[in-house]
Amino acid sequence: MSNESKFVPLKSLAHVITKGTTPTKEQGYTDDGINFIRALSIDKNGQLDEGTFLKISDETNADLKRSIVQEGDVLFTIAGVIGRVTVVEKKHLPANLNQALAIIRPKKDKISSRYLANLLRSHDAQFYLKSRVVESVQANLSLTELGRFPVEVLSLEMQNNRNKMLELIEDKISSELKTSDISETLISSLFRSWFIDFDPVKAKAAGKLPYGMDEETAALFSDSFEDSELGPIPTGWTVGIMEDVLSRKQDSTTPGKHLSKRCYVPIDNIDSKSLTLNKWQSYEDAASSLILFSKNDLLFGAMRPYFHKVAVAPFDGITRSTCFVFTPKVPETLGFSLCLLNLDSTIRYSTDSSLGSTMPYAIWENGLARLKIVLPPSQIMVAFSELISPLIEKIRDGGLSARSLSSTRDALLPRLMSGEISVS
């Protein structure tokens, strides 16, 4: 960096540096309302996991007006896990946040939100700020120290230049994850059409070939319905239970080097309402209550199941007993089994049959395993799974691509932020 570089304190480049507030017991949280962001909502990649948001009322939000966030605000964790950074986007609003998070509202004519966020993620910034953390009941960084962080004075053009390569990589990461999201939407829609709305059966009953279906697949479906305890179902189908489709694996293990070829996936690494796994840790972080899983196994968040954490494993790994590990009883029905497990109704049943109130845990035997389902013939489950298998692969492997790109971004970040690498 040039000897002529000029640095100013971060506070001089921000309209506001403040922190969130936590609702009182009387204010509490609600089922619907304003998004309430917590420190744990920011993942290691700087993304906000909307599945971890709580909700507060409009009245509570007005009472906590100091910490109402705006589009473009930079959030920085200042308590507990220090140093996670994200930028608030329009889709997250309206929103408020708790006191473990600092709000930095940049002066847009001085510094861009994206540049500031990337700068705060850099090694130099993390080292500077973490060295000023006070350890008490938990690690804490004061707003004063955050405001003193020295920022190099650069033109917006120069900031954008340093950001450019990172934005290209982040756009690619976003594209990979968006492809996974689209694939999830497609398989969920097709599952609903075949197995909930029974569209192929209705079409055949009307004397039509089911839309978008070849004659060989259409021949697997009946053209009429019969009564069942779950209501009208296609003729020849039965009422079964979840255990008819899925087996729970409980291959326990101990920590150690014998796990070195596996990655560790605790429940916190599984995103809510996303089948793509894109976060994991070193096997060395795996300490207790460990369960082995294999590539293509299905992971299900058993602790607080209402967070709706379901994923398809892209590799052999380790999780903890806070997750269920499932495999289809018929391997060729992976896609059907995954979609069935991911249904909102499955999550609701798992939640309703959980044990515990403060920290509910789903149960398998005498719980989720007994959920009654409409069970199609195995040929139809296999046909569906084969049809969506390319999409399942995109969902499964999208996280691997995103993780690889994230590693590249992290390696380039310090050199780009220092100006060592210039992008024209």
C-alpha positions in Angstrom: 0.0 0.0 0.0 1.3 3.5 -0.9 3.0 5.6 1.8 0.7 8.4 0.7 -2.5 6.5 1.6 -4.8 8.5 3.8 -6.9 6.8 6.5 -9.9 8.1 8.4 -12.0 6.5 11.2 -15.0 4.5 10.0 -17.3 6.8 12.1 -16.5 9.7 9.7 -17.8 7.7 6.7 -21.1 6.7 8.4 -24.3 8.5 9.1 -25.0 6.1 12.0 -23.1 3.4 13.9 -25.4 1.9 16.5 -26.5 -1.5 17.7 -29.8 -3.3 17.9 -32.1 -3.8 20.9 -33.8 -6.8 22.3 -37.5 -6.8 23.0 -38.6 -6.8 26.6 -40.4 -9.9 28.0 -43.6 -7.9 27.8 -43.1 -7.0 24.1 -42.0 -10.5 23.2 -42.1 -12.1 19.7 -45.1 -12.8 17.4 -46.0 -15.4 14.8 -46.1 -12.7 12.1 -45.0 -9.2 11.6 -41.7 -7.4 11.3 -38.5 -9.4 10.6 -36.2 -9.6 13.6 -32.6 -10.4 12.7 -30.2 -12.1 15.1 -26.5 -12.6 15.1 -27.0 -16.3 14.2 -28.9 -15.1 11.1 -25.6 -14.1 9.4 -23.7 -17.2 8.1 -20.0 -17.4 7.4 -20.5 -16.4 3.8 -22.2 -13.2 4.7 -25.7 -14.3 3.7 -28.8 -13.8 5.8 -30.7 -17.0 6.6 -34.3 -15.8 6.6 -35.4 -19.1 8.3 -33.7 -17.9 11.5 -35.6 -14.6 11.7 -38.0 -14.0 14.5 -41.0 -11.7 14.3 -42.1 -8.6 16.3 -45.2 -6.5 16.1 -45.5 -3.1 14.5 -45.8 -1.6 17.9 -42.6 -3.2 19.2 -40.8 -2.2 16.0 -41.8 1.4 16.6 -40.6 1.2 20.3 -37.2 -0.1 19.0 -36.9 2.6 16.5 -33.1 3.0 17.1 -32.5 -0.4 15.4 -34.9 -0.3 12.5 -32.6 -1.1 9.5 -32.6 0.3 6.0 -31.6 -1.1 2.7 -27.8 -0.8 2.3 -27.1 -0.9 6.0 -24.0 -3.0 6.9 -24.5 -5.3 9.8 -21.5 -6.5 11.9 -21.7 -9.0 14.8 -20.3 -7.4 17.9 -21.2 -10.0 20.6 -20.6 -13.8 20.8 -19.2 -14.7 17.4 -17.5 -11.5 16.4 -17.0 -10.3 12.8 -19.7 -11.7 10.6 -20.8 -9.1 8.1 -23.7 -8.7 5.7 -25.5 -6.0 3.7 -29.3 -5.5 4.2 -31.2 -5.9 1.0 -34.7 -4.7 0.1 -36.1 -8.2 0.3 -35.2 -8.4 4.1 -37.3 -5.3 5.0 -39.1 -4.2 7.1 -36.7 -5.4 9.8 -35.2 -4.8 13.2 -32.4 -6.6 15.0 -30.9 -7.5 18.4 -28.1 -6.0 20.4 -25.5 -8.5 19.2 -25.4 -6.7 15.9 -24.1 -3.3 15.0 -25.7 -1.2 12.3 -23.3 0.8 10.1 -25.2 3.2 7.7 -22.6 4.4 5.2 -22.5 7.9 3.7 -23.2 6.9 0.1 -21.1 9.7 -1.4 -18.1 8.4 0.7 -18.2 4.7 0.7 -20.3 1.9 -0.8 -22.0 -0.7 1.3 -20.6 -3.6 -0.6 -17.1 -2.2 -0.5 -17.4 -1.6 3.3 -18.7 -5.1 3.9 -15.9 -6.7 1.9 -13.4 -4.5 3.7 -14.7 -5.6 7.1 -14.5 -9.3 6.0 -10.8 -8.9 5.1 -8.1 -10.5 7.3 -6.6 -7.1 8.3 -10.0 -5.7 9.5 -10.9 -8.9 11.3 -7.5 -9.0 13.1 -7.8 -5.3 14.0 -11.3 -5.5 15.4 -11.0 -8.9 17.1 -7.8 -7.7 18.9 -10.0 -5.0 20.6 -12.7 -7.4 21.8 -13.4 -7.5 25.5 -14.0 -10.9 27.1 -16.5 -11.0 29.9 -19.6 -13.2 30.0 -19.2 -13.3 26.3 -16.9 -11.7 23.7 -18.0 -8.1 23.0 -16.8 -5.4 20.7 -17.8 -1.8 21.6 -19.3 0.6 19.0 -16.5 3.0 19.9 -13.8 0.6 18.8 -15.8 -0.2 15.6 -16.1 3.5 14.9 -12.3 3.9 15.2 -11.5 1.3 12.6 -9.2 3.0 10.1 -10.5 3.1 6.5 -8.3 4.0 3.5 -9.8 7.0 1.7 -10.6 5.9 -1.8 -12.8 7.3 -4.6 -16.0 5.4 -5.2 -14.5 4.5 -8.6 -11.5 2.9 -6.9 -13.8 1.1 -4.4 -15.9 -0.3 -7.3 -12.7 -1.4 -9.0 -11.6 -3.4 -6.0 -15.1 -4.8 -5.6 -15.5 -5.9 -9.2 -13.8 -9.3 -9.1 -15.5 -10.1 -5.8 -18.9 -9.2 -7.3 -18.3 -11.4 -10.3 -17.5 -14.3 -8.0 -20.5 -13.5 -5.7 -22.8 -13.3 -8.8 -21.6 -16.8 -9.8 -22.3 -18.1 -6.2 -25.7 -16.5 -6.3 -26.3 -18.0 -9.7 -25.4 -21.5 -8.5 -27.7 -21.2 -5.5 -30.5 -19.7 -7.6 -30.3 -22.6 -10.0 -30.7 -24.9 -6.9 -33.7 -22.8 -5.8 -35.4 -23.0 -9.2 -34.8 -26.8 -9.3 -36.4 -27.1 -5.8 -39.5 -25.2 -7.0 -39.8 -27.4 -10.1 -39.6 -30.7 -8.2 -42.0 -29.5 -5.5 -44.5 -28.4 -8.1 -44.3 -31.7 -10.0 -44.5 -33.7 -6.7 -47.7 -31.8 -5.8 -49.1 -32.4 -9.3 -48.5 -36.2 -9.2 -49.0 -37.1 -5.6 -51.2 -34.5 -3.9 -53.5 -33.0 -6.7 -53.4 -36.3 -8.7 -53.4 -34.4 -12.0 -52.4 -37.4 -14.1 -55.3 -39.5 -12.8 -57.7 -36.6 -13.3 -56.5 -36.1 -16.9 -56.9 -39.8 -17.7 -60.4 -39.8 -16.1 -61.2 -37.0 -18.6 -59.9 -39.1 -21.5 -56.8 -37.0 -21.9 -53.0 -37.8 -21.9 -51.6 -36.1 -18.8 -49.9 -32.9 -19.8 -46.2 -33.2 -20.5 -46.2 -37.0 -19.9 -45.2 -39.7 -22.3 -47.6 -42.7 -22.9 -45.4 -45.2 -21.0 -45.4 -43.1 -17.8 -49.1 -42.2 -18.2 -49.9 -46.0 -18.4 -48.6 -46.3 -14.8 -51.6 -44.2 -13.5 -55.2 -45.3 -13.1 -58.1 -43.3 -14.5 -60.3 -43.4 -11.4 -60.4 -42.8 -7.6 -61.4 -44.9 -4.6 -62.3 -43.9 -1.0 -59.7 -44.1 1.8 -59.3 -42.9 5.3 -57.3 -39.9 3.9 -60.1 -39.2 1.3 -60.3 -40.1 -2.4 -57.0 -41.6 -3.7 -56.1 -43.1 -7.1 -57.4 -46.6 -7.6 -54.7 -49.1 -6.7 -52.9 -46.7 -4.3 -52.8 -47.4 -0.6 -52.6 -45.5 2.7 -49.2 -46.1 4.3 -46.9 -44.5 6.8 -43.6 -42.6 6.4 -41.7 -45.7 7.7 -42.8 -47.6 4.5 -40.7 -45.2 2.4 -37.8 -44.1 4.7 -35.3 -45.9 6.9 -33.5 -44.0 9.7 -29.8 -44.6 9.8 -28.1 -44.4 13.3 -24.4 -45.2 12.5 -22.9 -43.6 15.6 -19.1 -42.9 15.8 -16.5 -41.2 17.9 -14.4 -38.2 17.1 -10.9 -38.7 15.7 -8.6 -38.9 12.7 -10.6 -41.9 11.3 -13.1 -39.2 10.2 -10.5 -37.2 8.3 -12.0 -37.9 4.9 -15.5 -36.7 6.0 -16.9 -33.2 6.5 -18.9 -32.2 9.6 -22.4 -30.9 9.2 -24.1 -29.9 12.5 -27.7 -28.7 12.3 -26.7 -25.0 12.3 -25.0 -25.6 8.9 -28.3 -26.7 7.3 -30.3 -23.7 5.9 -34.0 -23.5 6.5 -36.2 -24.4 3.6 -33.3 -25.2 1.3 -32.4 -28.6 0.1 -28.9 -27.5 -0.9 -26.1 -28.0 1.6 -23.5 -25.3 1.2 -22.0 -25.0 4.7 -19.9 -27.6 6.5 -16.9 -27.8 8.9 -13.7 -29.7 9.4 -14.0 -33.2 10.9 -11.9 -31.8 13.8 -14.9 -29.8 15.0 -17.0 -32.9 15.5 -16.9 -33.6 19.2 -19.8 -35.7 20.5 -23.1 -37.5 19.7 -21.9 -38.1 16.2 -23.7 -39.9 13.4 -22.3 -40.9 10.0 -24.0 -40.2 6.8 -23.3 -41.1 3.1 -23.6 -39.2 -0.2 -27.3 -39.0 -1.2 -28.6 -39.6 2.3 -31.3 -37.2 3.5 -30.6 -35.0 6.5 -33.5 -33.7 8.6 -33.2 -31.2 11.4 -34.7 -33.0 14.4 -34.0 -30.3 17.0 -36.7 -27.5 16.7 -38.1 -29.2 13.5 -40.3 -26.1 12.8 -37.1 -24.5 11.3 -37.7 -26.8 8.3 -34.1 -28.1 7.8 -34.0 -30.8 5.1 -31.0 -31.4 2.7 -29.6 -34.0 0.4 -26.0 -34.9 1.3 -23.4 -34.1 -1.4 -20.7 -36.2 0.2 -20.0 -38.7 3.0 -20.0 -36.9 6.3 -20.7 -36.6 10.0 -23.6 -34.9 11.8 -24.9 -35.0 15.3 -27.9 -36.7 16.9 -29.8 -33.4 16.5 -30.3 -34.5 12.9 -32.0 -37.5 11.6 -30.3 -39.3 8.7 -32.6 -41.1 6.3 -32.2 -43.3 3.3 -35.0 -44.5 0.9 -36.0 -48.1 1.5 -36.0 -48.4 -2.3 -32.8 -46.6 -3.5 -34.4 -45.7 -6.8 -37.0 -43.6 -5.1 -34.6 -40.9 -3.8 -36.4 -38.0 -5.4 -39.9 -39.1 -4.2 -38.5 -39.6 -0.7 -36.8 -36.2 -0.6 -39.9 -34.4 -1.7 -42.1 -36.3 0.8 -39.8 -35.4 3.6 -39.7 -31.8 2.6 -43.4 -31.2 2.6 -44.7 -28.5 4.9 -47.2 -31.1 6.2 -44.3 -33.4 7.2 -42.6 -30.6 9.1 -45.9 -29.8 10.9 -46.5 -33.4 11.9 -42.9 -33.7 13.1 -43.3 -30.5 15.1 -46.6 -31.5 16.6 -45.2 -34.9 17.7 -42.0 -33.5 19.1 -40.9 -33.9 22.8 -40.1 -30.9 24.9 -41.3 -27.4 24.9 -38.3 -25.0 25.2 -36.2 -27.1 22.9 -38.5 -29.6 21.1 -37.0 -32.7 19.5 -38.7 -34.7 16.7 -39.1 -38.4 17.4 -39.0 -41.1 14.8 -40.5 -44.2 16.3 -44.0 -43.5 17.5 -43.6 -40.0 15.9 -42.7 -39.1 12.3 -42.4 -42.7 11.3 -46.2 -43.1 11.9 -47.2 -40.2 9.7 -49.9 -41.5 7.4 -49.3 -40.9 3.7 -50.8 -41.7 0.4 -48.6 -44.5 -1.0 -48.4 -44.9 -4.8 -47.1 -48.1 -6.5 -43.3 -48.3 -6.4 -43.2 -48.0 -10.3 -44.6 -44.5 -10.1 -42.3 -43.5 -7.3 -39.3 -44.8 -9.3 -40.6 -43.1 -12.5 -40.9 -39.7 -10.7 -37.5 -40.1 -9.1 -35.9 -40.9 -12.5 -37.6 -37.9 -14.1 -36.3 -35.4 -11.5 -32.9 -37.0 -11.0 -31.0 -34.3 -13.0 -32.6 -31.6 -10.9 -31.7 -33.5 -7.7 -28.1 -33.5 -8.9 -28.2 -29.8 -9.4 -29.6 -29.3 -5.9 -27.1 -31.7 -4.3 -24.0 -30.4 -6.1 -24.9 -26.7 -6.2 -23.6 -26.2 -2.7 -20.2 -27.8 -3.7 -19.8 -25.3 -6.5 -20.8 -22.4 -4.3 -18.5 -23.5 -1.5 -15.5 -23.7 -4.0 -16.3 -20.2 -5.3 -16.6 -18.9 -1.7 -13.1 -20.3 -1.0 -11.7 -18.5 -4.1 -13.4 -15.3 -3.0 -11.9 -15.5 0.5 -8.4 -16.1 -0.9 -8.6 -13.1 -3.2 -10.3 -10.8 -0.7 -7.2 -9.4 1.2 -5.3 -8.8 -2.0 -8.2 -7.1 -3.7 -9.0 -4.9 -0.7 -5.4 -3.8 -0.3 -5.1 -2.9 -4.0 -2.4 -5.6 -4.6 -4.6 -7.0 -7.4 -6.1 -4.4 -9.7 -9.1 -5.2 -11.9 -9.7 -2.8 -14.8 
